[in-house]
């Protein structure tokens, strides 16, 4: 039994030019959590153009339905935390 350290994982074997990870992405969709949390203020979200809201929500795997005001409210609720 190991001493609690991190174990390495070998990369997936390539089959037919595609790794198992690529196959899973094609079959089930693909989401990778962005490295940085958005650093926008309430004011930034209130004037942010709809295309930018769409990109931000999509990047975090969040729904992009509704009108621009609904998207703004959703982004504010999802990314801004009360102090």
N, C-alpha and C positions, 0 to 999 in steps of 0.2 A: 504494500500500500504506500502511496506517495506521502510526502511530508506536508501537504497542504499548498504546494506551489502550483503555478499555472502549468498545465500540460499543453504541449504543442499538438496541433491537428494537421495532418497531412492534407494537401490540396486534393480536391476530388479528381478522380481519374477522368481523362478525356475519352469520350466515346463518340466516334464519328465526327470529330472536330468540334464537339461541344461539351462543355463540362456539365455536371449535374446541376450546378447553380444556374447556369444559363438556361437549361431546359426548364427548371422550376420557374424562372422569371417569365419565360415565354408562356407557360401554361397558366400561372396563377397571378400574373402581374408582378410588379416589382416596386418595392419601397425601401429606401435607405434613409434613415434619420439624418438630417443635416447636422453638421458639426457644431454650428453656432445657433443659439436661440436668437430670435429676432430682437433687435434693439430699437424698436420704434416707440415713439410716444403716442399718447392719445391723439394729439394734434396731427401727427404724421398719418395715422390711420384715417382721420377725418377728412384729409385732403388727398389721400392716396388715390391715383387713378384705378379704375376697375381692373385693367389688365394686370397691374402690379399686384393687386389684391388676389386675383386669380392665380398668378404665379406663386405668390407666397403660400396661399392655402394649399395649392397642389404640391408644392415642395415638402410640406409637412404632412401630406396624406389626408388633408381635411376636405370636407365637401365644398364645392364651389357652385352651389345652386342658389337661386334667389337673385334679387336685384342688388345694385351696388350698395345700398344702405344696409340691407340684410348682411351682406358680406362684411361690411365695415364693423357692424355690431358683433358679428361672429368672431372676427379677428381680434377685436378689442377684448372680448370675453375670453378668448383662448390664450392670448399672449400677454395681456396686461394683468398683473396681480395687484389686488389692493394692498396698500402699505399698512 
